[in-house]
Amino acid sequence: MDELEALARISEAVSDSLYLEESLEAIVRTTVESLAATGAAVVLEDGRIAWPEGRAGAHAVRLPLRWRGRQIGELVVDRDTPFSEDDRQLLDAIASQAAVALEHGRMALRGVLAQEIHHRVKNNLQTVASLLRLQARARGVDPQKALTDSVNRILAIAAVHEELTEHREDVVDLAELLDRLRAMLVQGLVAGKAVVAELQPVSLAGQRATALALVFSELLSNALEHGGEHVSVALCRDGDDVLLVVRDDGAGVTDGEPGDGTGMSIVRALVRDELAGELVLEGRDGFRAEVRFPAQQPRRRVGQYARAMRILIAEDETIIRLDLRALLEAAGFEVVGEARDGEEAVALARSEEPDLALLDVKMPKLDGIDTARRILEERPIPIVMVTAYGERELVARAVEAGVFGYLVKPFRESDLLPAIETARARHEELAALRAEADSLTAALAARKAIERAKGLLMEREGLSEREAFARLRKASQISGRKLEVVAEALIATLEAR
């Protein structure tokens, strides 16, 4: 294998690899094959070694991997025979290309990570803003209590991300998470109450864990503030389900349904939409709240929301979706349905025929831009994108798909309604232009048909242009049909002869 072929193979292998480890292995493997080496390795600054195969040989060389004057690693090659000058030149070229590939791979990885962190941070900021807005709309609530409740909800979200960071995984140990939240709430809300927790190890994906953390925080806060002296918490697996129970020995609830405030509205929505589970509240002999949901995320059903009118919301974050609905209804709009992924949004748009759609860009199954494109292919409506991304390229893609409004998270209430009105106005302008264009096209087609029919009459019947037009007009009056319809019928008849 000559030098050019070796370098080409390294470049191809690196470009085809999705992970840095795969790129390093490709570099090492190509080096071994190129030089008939017994073994090779790339040693990184942090001590990591990519050595997929091989053994030590009688002769070894170590070549620094340099990027802009800084050493970022070493390429180590072993073989049983000495290295010639040509071999060393080839190794120098491979080391140079390996350094470039390694640094570019790191830069790409940093870019992807930065984009993902950017999205998560802005999405969480939007969730926090939505929680605060939902709390602000509550009537007759003590301001100090409202602030405390909001802080506890935000801390519950933070606790989930702390667990994710500590374990560097996408799943959360619910026992650790709930025990941390329990200690935080007991210390912050009450003193002197006995809280017993029986928490079995249960793992849950990050987004669903956030939902359960908010649910647990709300239920335990209610029990600590309004319940008896003894509170118990239980978490366990029950077959394919996860069961969470919070109870206290207080007076219970005697009139009405237990828990009708903002907090319980959030709990019901999270249990239904994020956990796909059931919430049971009992107010006899104390208060008992039971949350049961499947351990594995089930496939979501399309069309489970009640029929309504006007606006479709597609947003995979439940809190943000609740906030959007409340904002829209407070402004006098009605919500046609709520979708949690792109495929569900397309199906709801087809069945409910909304007047406008609010779509998040980053959704499961189908992203917001492709969702918009599919909706508009079936029925043109104004669409507003609500997203944590603000890159020009993404905005350009959205505009190309036919989106009329774009709103970047975290947004304010004063941002949302103008975006909707702007999208509606632009859509109406485009619809008017299309109608005018269609009218002009139809008029041009009619004119062409009439001129063609006159020409045929003049040619076949030996009539003048005025006589031909008079005959067409008379036929239109007698039949009661439009002039262009008569002209098209005449053209079809005469040209068929």
Secondary structure, 3 states (H helix, E strand, C coil): CCHHHHHHHHHHHHHHCCCHHHHHHHHHHHHHHHHCCCEEEEEECCCCEECCCECCCCEEEEEEEEECCEEEEEEEEEECCCCCHHHHHHHHHHHHHHHHHHHHHHHHHHHHHHHHHHHHHHHHHHHHHHHHHHHHCCCCCCHHHHHHHHHHHHHHHHHHHHHHHHHCCCEEEHHHHHHHHHHHHHHHHCCCCEEEEEECCCEEEHHHHHHHHHHHHHHHHHHHHHCCCEEEEEEEEECCEEEEEEEECCCCCCCCCCCCCHHHHHHHHHHHHHCCCEEEEECCCCEEEEEEEECCCCCCCCCCCCCCCCEEEECCCHHHHHHHHHHHHHCCCCEEEEECCHHHHHHHHHHHCCCEEEEECCCCCCCHHHHHHHHHHHCCCCEEEEECCCCHHHHHHHHHHCCCEEEECCCCHHHHHHHHHHHHHHHHHHHHHHHHHHHHHHHHHHHHHHHHHHHHHHHHHCCCHHHHHHHHHHHHHHHCCCHHHHHHHHHHHHHHC
